[in-house]
């Protein structure tokens, strides 16, 4: 289980990530760098320094089923995958 950091940075990352995902809407995805760039701009931080903590936060949110990470349209485990990913709200499909 990925521990969800309970520090101020993690909280800022979670809030910004969810803000962008909700604004984008169901079924739509974002690039993690969009979160890092927006938060970096708001706080005066280097967005590149936010990417690793952001992936940790995203992994924890994916683990609890809130979001999904995708690569080439396939759901992946963000902790294990290399390369670019997209993030989206977890889709609930009624059967």
C-alpha angles and dihedrals in degrees: 000000000000111000111232106227112239098202131111094261092053091049092051090049093049092048094048093044093051092043091057094043093050091046091050091052139220116327093014125110139208134209113245089233089065088063093045093048094048094046091044090052092048095048101031092245129138105260092213090063090057098057099084095046088045092056089051092051091045091050091053092048090048091050092058091047100250098116140012131219117217136190120188089353093303123114109246139179103256090207092063107029123093125211133026121344136181125222127216139165111273108264119229111208118196114218 
